[in-house]
């Protein structure tokens, strides 16, 4: 059987700029069961995000919002917006590594 | 400011961005619902530093003019004010004048007489030195302390106004307010605050409506209509086929904001942690419990962009399976041969220029972060070169041209010819910019950094 990813359990996983210096991502989970998995700190925490996106774990912010079945993650942009090394000016495609994270 | 003892204020936000378009009938409906004010955002930093750095709008004049014509007609017909925030994308003085010029033409064409206020938000580096030296400018994470040289390097600096300069213009009788850089929320909040609506519901409603229909179940159908009163606000889409649900409204607090519970404005902090979202019916939502904590110190955020160099782009494409089988090997060969050839022909080392080689179809978007290991069917090779001037950037791209056309993979014993999508091969992109300011100034007064002019603009 194929592995299940966070994206499989979500209505939508998205990423976007939060101003020119931050990227923010949201996992909109389908239901409370999916939310419990995404919100589980032993599965998804600052270190996991830091490894996925090669940023400093200390700069990662995670917000868990049970009323919306949402987990929201924010971290400073590794590349300045619109600079030579920035390949995603709106940061709209950066959710994919998070969405493809395999759930336990 | 006066409160006029009104019980509620209704705001129509036709779309998330002036020039993005909306169905004309949604405006008719908003007026019929009893809109007290029309507010629309005209800008953003979301598309990058070029628009501020070059002081150029992202939208085209025809699209802005089309939207403004309908909004000016509606506002004039109903006798209500129209507020445009962050004019011209970045809110520079050019941006305000650009929108003001379009408005002046439209008023003449439509035979309308409306009092127009222009609020300028651009700052001179020289004027920011004193506050900087006095310790009144502080960095916002992740940026560090500011120095004078960084201010002086900026081609344009704008200050993000809160509601106060807009409210002041309305108090002075402005029927159309064209604001320079303003917080996304300030243009929607200004009229309601002026009329004495409580800050918590007003700022929360302003955040929810700032992107128009984004907080509805169908963002493509146009804008939203919100009514703020003493205890909260009620929101519905302008299009009757779309709906606001507690989830669609609450979820918009997450959009493009790092912290989903708190949002700083010049005058204080919106706090929605205890907000309650209730469905009134199939398509209207009631929100209560929003708080606003007034700050002891009013602050104004600065935005500034500087030139980092000049860019030239070249693009070719690979379909040959022999190369695609080891695309990473081909890319590292490209790096090695290109840097060698540039040094050999132009005498340039890595300090004189920079480039980014992007393999579209393979890993160009996410680079090393990409989780996929699938072999690509075809790959677009973009070479983006940056140098201190345009001629140098183009020279490097021209040295790269034979490689973009013919570079074989390591173990190919013939020269392939790769696919160029057009001629000429190089595209000069002009100046490249970066945002360098993310700093807050302690305001002397909420309006001191902004200049308001009423009536026709007199050039010269």
Interface residues (C-beta under 8 A of the other chain):
Chain A: X16 X17 X18 X19 X20 X21 X22 X24 X26 X28 X52 X53 X54 X59 X61 X63 X65 X67 X68 X70 X72 X74 X76 X80 X81 X82 X83 X84 X85 X87 X88 X89 X90 X93 X94 X96 X97 X100
Chain B: X45 X46 X47 X48 X49 X50 X140 X141 X142 X143 X247 X250 X251 X254 X255 X256 X257 X258 X259 X260 X261 X303 X308 X311 X354 X355 X356 X358 X364 X365 X366 X367 X368 X369 X370 X371 X384 X386 X432 X433 X434 X435 X438
